[in-house]
Amino acid sequence: MDYQNLQPIGEGKTAKIYQDGDHAFKVYNSDYAKFVEHEAKMQTYAYNEGLPVPAVYGVSQASKRWQGYI
């Protein structure tokens, strides 16, 4: 997915968030790429346990940056 054509809806120290309809892309800054898969696993665990967090639909690398699709 090409997040560069989407409007950012949030930004923090580690990533920018872009809205894509009912879903969002969390695009990580290159310094935090090593945390992407761990964060996705922890969020999936929390979601599966019934906590009020978004489901993770995938993690990928595009344009040399890691992104999570939630």
N, C-alpha and C positions, 0 to 999 in steps of 0.2 A: 504494500500500500504506500502510496506517495503522500506522506503527511505534509509535505511542503505546500500543498494547495489547500490545507485546512487552516482554520483560524485557531490560534492558541487560546485556551481558556484558563490556563494557570501556569505558573512557573515557580520553581523552587531552586534550592542549591544543587540538586542532583539531576533535575529533568524539567522538560516542558511537557504540558498536557495539551493535546489537540482533540477537539470533538469531531466525531464522525457519525452523525445520526444519533442512534441510541448507544453508541460505543465511544471509546476514547483510545487514543494512542498516548502512551507515556514514552517520550523519547529522551533517553538518558544522555547526559553530557559524557564525553569520552572518558573522563577521569573516574566515572562510576560504573563503567561497563561490567566490571567483575562482580557487581552485586545484582545484576538483572535476573539471572536464573534463580538465585537464592530468594530474592524478593518474590518472584512469581510462585515458587514452591510454597513459601510461607503464606502468601495470600490465598492460594488455592486450598491449603490446609484450613485456614480460617473460614473460608467460604463453605467448605464441605462440612465443617463443624457447626454451621448455622449462624456464624457471626455476620453482622451487617456490613460486608465488604463486597466490592464488585467481583464478579467471576473473571478469571483470567482465560482468555480465548487463544492466547499464543504469545510466543516470544520469538523475535527474529532480528536479524541484522540487515540494515538497509542503509545505503549511502555512508558506510563505515560507522554507523551509529546503531546501538542496540535500542530496540523498542518493544514495549509490551502492549498487547491489544486487550483492553478490558471493556 
